[in-house]
Amino acid sequence: MNNGIYYKQIKPDYSLSDFVESFWVLHNDSENDKVTVGLPDGRIDLFFIQSEGQPFKIVLLGLGTQYHDKGLIPAKSLRFAVSFKLLAVEYVFHESISDIVDKGKLLAHDFWDINLQDIHNFESFCESLSQKIKSRITKEIDIRKKSLFDHIHEMHGSITVKELSEKVKWSSRQMNRYFNQQFGISLKLFCNLLRFRASLEHIARGKLYPELDFTDQNHFIKEIKKFSGVVPKELFKNKNDRFILLSSLSTA
C-alpha cells in the first residue's frame, strides 16, 4: 500500500491454525485520514489501536455481514490486530459474540494484559499474543465442530448446509442453532461470506468471472455487489485503495 499506509501480515504457527487466520499491522503515518470501505470476510478481529492524541483502545469486532462505506483510518494511527477464525469464539474467548454482529465493542484497557508498550514491535506482539492465545485453549475441540469448519474452509464456503450435515453427521437444525447462539448468523450466511471472501482473491488478480459455485455471471455480480456495494469491475479498480481488504489481498 502507499500514501503513507503500511500493511504487513504474519500467519500463525500450525498449533494455532484452527483459531487464528493472521496477525497484521496497519499504520497510517501520513498527516491525512484514510477513507476506507470495510468488507465482510467471515472472521472476527481484535484490534489494539493507538491514535495521536487519543487514548489506547482495544476493540473486538464481531462478524460483518455487510459493507461499511464510512470507515476511517485516522492520520498518525497504528493498529495491531489478530483475525480469528470462528472456533476461537468458544475455545479462546469463551463467550458468544452473537450480540456484536456488524458492530464492535470496546474492551478493558488491559485486556489479556496487553498494553500500549506491547504495540511497538510487530514481531514481538505476534509472539506474545500467540502465547496468550495458546494459554486460553484449555480443552480439545469438539470433533464435529472441527470437521464442520474444515469442510467449510476447504470449499471456500461453496457447500450447502445439507451437504455439511451429511459430511459432519450433525443435523442442519443443530448446526444452525450453534451458529446463531455463538456467532449471531446462520450457517448459510457464513458460507456465503466465505465464498465472497474467496471471490475477492480472484477479483484482486483481475478475474471478474465466478471461479466458485455461483449459478451464473449475473448471480456472481449480484452477490459481490450485495456484500461490497459495487460490481466486480469497480472492486478491481479499487480507486484510491479504499477497499483495504482487497488491497491487502493484491499484495499478498
DRENMAR-886918 format. One record per residue (C-alpha): residue number from 1; residue in one letter; x, y, z. Coordinates in steps of 0.2 Angstrom, whole numbers, plus 5000, padded with zeros to 4 digits. Example, Ala and Ser with C-alpha at 12.3 -4.5 7.8 and 13.67 -1.06 7.14 Angstrom:
2
{rec 1,A,{5062,4978,5039}}
{rec 2,S,{5068,4995,5036}}
***
This chain:
252
{rec 1,M,{5000,5000,5000}}
{rec 2,N,{5005,5018,4998}}
{rec 3,N,{5000,5036,5003}}
{rec 4,G,{5008,5034,5020}}
{rec 5,I,{4999,5017,5023}}
{rec 6,Y,{5009,5002,5029}}
{rec 7,Y,{5002,4985,5030}}
{rec 8,K,{5010,4968,5035}}
{rec 9,Q,{5003,4951,5039}}
{rec 10,I,{5010,4936,5048}}
{rec 11,K,{5002,4919,5048}}
{rec 12,P,{5001,4910,5065}}
{rec 13,D,{5011,4894,5068}}
{rec 14,Y,{5002,4877,5064}}
{rec 15,S,{4997,4875,5083}}
{rec 16,L,{4985,4890,5081}}
{rec 17,S,{4979,4887,5063}}
{rec 18,D,{4962,4881,5069}}
{rec 19,F,{4959,4898,5078}}
{rec 20,V,{4969,4912,5071}}
{rec 21,E,{4969,4917,5052}}
{rec 22,S,{4983,4930,5054}}
{rec 23,F,{4991,4944,5064}}
{rec 24,W,{4993,4961,5055}}
{rec 25,V,{4998,4979,5057}}
{rec 26,L,{4991,4994,5049}}
{rec 27,H,{5000,5010,5051}}
{rec 28,N,{4994,5027,5044}}
{rec 29,D,{5010,5038,5045}}
{rec 30,S,{5003,5052,5035}}
{rec 31,E,{4995,5068,5040}}
{rec 32,N,{4978,5064,5032}}
{rec 33,D,{4964,5052,5037}}
{rec 34,K,{4962,5037,5026}}
{rec 35,V,{4944,5034,5020}}
{rec 36,T,{4940,5016,5018}}
{rec 37,V,{4926,5004,5014}}
{rec 38,G,{4925,4989,5026}}
{rec 39,L,{4921,4972,5018}}
{rec 40,P,{4914,4957,5027}}
{rec 41,D,{4926,4942,5027}}
{rec 42,G,{4920,4929,5039}}
{rec 43,R,{4932,4932,5053}}
{rec 44,I,{4932,4942,5069}}
{rec 45,D,{4945,4955,5073}}
{rec 46,L,{4954,4960,5089}}
{rec 47,F,{4961,4977,5087}}
{rec 48,F,{4974,4986,5098}}
{rec 49,I,{4973,5004,5092}}
{rec 50,Q,{4985,5019,5095}}
{rec 51,S,{4980,5036,5088}}
{rec 52,E,{4988,5053,5090}}
{rec 53,G,{4980,5062,5104}}
{rec 54,Q,{4968,5048,5108}}
{rec 55,P,{4969,5035,5122}}
{rec 56,F,{4975,5017,5118}}
{rec 57,K,{4960,5006,5114}}
{rec 58,I,{4956,4988,5112}}
{rec 59,V,{4941,4984,5101}}
{rec 60,L,{4933,4967,5097}}
{rec 61,L,{4924,4967,5080}}
{rec 62,G,{4910,4954,5078}}
{rec 63,L,{4906,4946,5061}}
{rec 64,G,{4902,4958,5047}}
{rec 65,T,{4888,4954,5035}}
{rec 66,Q,{4888,4970,5025}}
{rec 67,Y,{4900,4983,5019}}
{rec 68,H,{4903,4999,5028}}
{rec 69,D,{4907,5014,5017}}
{rec 70,K,{4911,5026,5031}}
{rec 71,G,{4927,5018,5038}}
{rec 72,L,{4942,5029,5043}}
{rec 73,I,{4960,5026,5047}}
{rec 74,P,{4965,5041,5057}}
{rec 75,A,{4981,5051,5052}}
{rec 76,K,{4996,5046,5063}}
{rec 77,S,{4987,5030,5069}}
{rec 78,L,{4994,5012,5072}}
{rec 79,R,{4984,4997,5074}}
{rec 80,F,{4990,4979,5078}}
{rec 81,A,{4976,4966,5075}}
{rec 82,V,{4973,4947,5076}}
{rec 83,S,{4960,4940,5064}}
{rec 84,F,{4952,4925,5072}}
{rec 85,K,{4943,4910,5064}}
{rec 86,L,{4926,4906,5072}}
{rec 87,L,{4932,4892,5083}}
{rec 88,A,{4941,4905,5093}}
{rec 89,V,{4924,4911,5100}}
{rec 90,E,{4921,4896,5110}}
{rec 91,Y,{4939,4890,5113}}
{rec 92,V,{4949,4906,5115}}
{rec 93,F,{4936,4920,5120}}
{rec 94,H,{4925,4908,5130}}
{rec 95,E,{4909,4918,5126}}
{rec 96,S,{4896,4921,5112}}
{rec 97,I,{4898,4935,5100}}
{rec 98,S,{4880,4934,5094}}
{rec 99,D,{4877,4952,5101}}
{rec 100,I,{4890,4961,5091}}
{rec 101,V,{4886,4956,5073}}
{rec 102,D,{4890,4971,5061}}
{rec 103,K,{4897,4980,5076}}
{rec 104,G,{4911,4980,5089}}
{rec 105,K,{4913,4983,5107}}
{rec 106,L,{4927,4992,5117}}
{rec 107,L,{4936,4980,5129}}
{rec 108,A,{4945,4984,5145}}
{rec 109,H,{4962,4994,5143}}
{rec 110,D,{4972,4979,5150}}
{rec 111,F,{4963,4965,5141}}
{rec 112,W,{4973,4949,5141}}
{rec 113,D,{4987,4960,5150}}
{rec 114,I,{4991,4969,5133}}
{rec 115,N,{4995,4987,5135}}
{rec 116,L,{5002,5002,5125}}
{rec 117,Q,{5020,4996,5127}}
{rec 118,D,{5016,4980,5118}}
{rec 119,I,{5012,4988,5101}}
{rec 120,H,{5028,4995,5095}}
{rec 121,N,{5037,4979,5088}}
{rec 122,F,{5025,4969,5077}}
{rec 123,E,{5035,4953,5078}}
{rec 124,S,{5036,4953,5097}}
{rec 125,F,{5017,4957,5098}}
{rec 126,C,{5014,4942,5087}}
{rec 127,E,{5024,4930,5098}}
{rec 128,S,{5017,4937,5114}}
{rec 129,L,{4999,4936,5108}}
{rec 130,S,{5002,4918,5102}}
{rec 131,Q,{5007,4913,5119}}
{rec 132,K,{4992,4921,5127}}
{rec 133,I,{4980,4913,5115}}
{rec 134,K,{4988,4896,5117}}
{rec 135,S,{4986,4898,5136}}
{rec 136,R,{4967,4901,5134}}
{rec 137,I,{4964,4885,5124}}
{rec 138,T,{4960,4873,5139}}
{rec 139,K,{4950,4859,5131}}
{rec 140,E,{4950,4849,5115}}
{rec 141,I,{4940,4854,5100}}
{rec 142,D,{4923,4845,5098}}
{rec 143,I,{4927,4834,5083}}
{rec 144,R,{4911,4838,5074}}
{rec 145,K,{4914,4857,5075}}
{rec 146,K,{4932,4855,5069}}
{rec 147,S,{4926,4844,5054}}
{rec 148,L,{4912,4857,5051}}
{rec 149,F,{4924,4871,5049}}
{rec 150,D,{4937,4861,5040}}
{rec 151,H,{4924,4857,5026}}
{rec 152,I,{4918,4875,5025}}
{rec 153,H,{4935,4882,5023}}
{rec 154,E,{4941,4868,5012}}
{rec 155,M,{4927,4873,5000}}
{rec 156,H,{4928,4891,5002}}
{rec 157,G,{4910,4892,5008}}
{rec 158,S,{4904,4883,4991}}
{rec 159,I,{4894,4870,5000}}
{rec 160,T,{4876,4868,5006}}
{rec 161,V,{4870,4866,5023}}
{rec 162,K,{4863,4849,5018}}
{rec 163,E,{4880,4843,5012}}
{rec 164,L,{4888,4849,5028}}
{rec 165,S,{4875,4839,5038}}
{rec 166,E,{4879,4823,5029}}
{rec 167,K,{4898,4825,5030}}
{rec 168,V,{4898,4830,5048}}
{rec 169,K,{4884,4819,5054}}
{rec 170,W,{4876,4834,5063}}
{rec 171,S,{4858,4840,5059}}
{rec 172,S,{4855,4856,5050}}
{rec 173,R,{4844,4862,5064}}
{rec 174,Q,{4858,4859,5077}}
{rec 175,M,{4871,4867,5066}}
{rec 176,N,{4861,4882,5064}}
{rec 177,R,{4857,4883,5082}}
{rec 178,Y,{4875,4883,5086}}
{rec 179,F,{4879,4896,5073}}
{rec 180,N,{4865,4908,5079}}
{rec 181,Q,{4869,4906,5098}}
{rec 182,Q,{4888,4908,5096}}
{rec 183,F,{4890,4920,5081}}
{rec 184,G,{4873,4928,5078}}
{rec 185,I,{4871,4922,5060}}
{rec 186,S,{4865,4907,5051}}
{rec 187,L,{4877,4894,5044}}
{rec 188,K,{4871,4898,5026}}
{rec 189,L,{4876,4916,5028}}
{rec 190,F,{4893,4912,5035}}
{rec 191,C,{4896,4900,5020}}
{rec 192,N,{4891,4915,5008}}
{rec 193,L,{4903,4926,5017}}
{rec 194,L,{4917,4914,5014}}
{rec 195,R,{4913,4912,4996}}
{rec 196,F,{4913,4931,4994}}
{rec 197,R,{4930,4932,5003}}
{rec 198,A,{4937,4919,4991}}
{rec 199,S,{4930,4928,4976}}
{rec 200,L,{4939,4944,4982}}
{rec 201,E,{4955,4935,4980}}
{rec 202,H,{4951,4931,4962}}
{rec 203,I,{4945,4949,4959}}
{rec 204,A,{4961,4956,4966}}
{rec 205,R,{4970,4946,4952}}
{rec 206,G,{4958,4953,4938}}
{rec 207,K,{4947,4938,4937}}
{rec 208,L,{4930,4946,4935}}
{rec 209,Y,{4920,4930,4932}}
{rec 210,P,{4914,4917,4945}}
{rec 211,E,{4928,4904,4950}}
{rec 212,L,{4917,4896,4963}}
{rec 213,D,{4899,4889,4964}}
{rec 214,F,{4888,4903,4958}}
{rec 215,T,{4873,4900,4947}}
{rec 216,D,{4879,4911,4933}}
{rec 217,Q,{4888,4928,4930}}
{rec 218,N,{4873,4938,4935}}
{rec 219,H,{4872,4929,4952}}
{rec 220,F,{4890,4932,4954}}
{rec 221,I,{4889,4951,4951}}
{rec 222,K,{4873,4952,4962}}
{rec 223,E,{4882,4943,4977}}
{rec 224,I,{4898,4953,4975}}
{rec 225,K,{4888,4969,4975}}
{rec 226,K,{4877,4964,4990}}
{rec 227,F,{4892,4962,5001}}
{rec 228,S,{4903,4976,4994}}
{rec 229,G,{4891,4989,4987}}
{rec 230,V,{4899,4989,4969}}
{rec 231,V,{4901,4977,4955}}
{rec 232,P,{4917,4966,4952}}
{rec 233,K,{4924,4978,4939}}
{rec 234,E,{4923,4993,4951}}
{rec 235,L,{4931,4982,4965}}
{rec 236,F,{4946,4978,4954}}
{rec 237,K,{4949,4996,4950}}
{rec 238,N,{4949,4999,4969}}
{rec 239,K,{4951,5018,4967}}
{rec 240,N,{4962,5026,4980}}
{rec 241,D,{4964,5009,4988}}
{rec 242,R,{4948,5012,4998}}
{rec 243,F,{4945,4994,4999}}
{rec 244,I,{4958,4990,5012}}
{rec 245,L,{4955,4971,5012}}
{rec 246,L,{4956,4970,4993}}
{rec 247,S,{4972,4980,4993}}
{rec 248,S,{4980,4968,5006}}
{rec 249,L,{4975,4953,4995}}
{rec 250,S,{4983,4960,4979}}
{rec 251,T,{4999,4962,4988}}
{rec 252,A,{4999,4946,4997}}
***
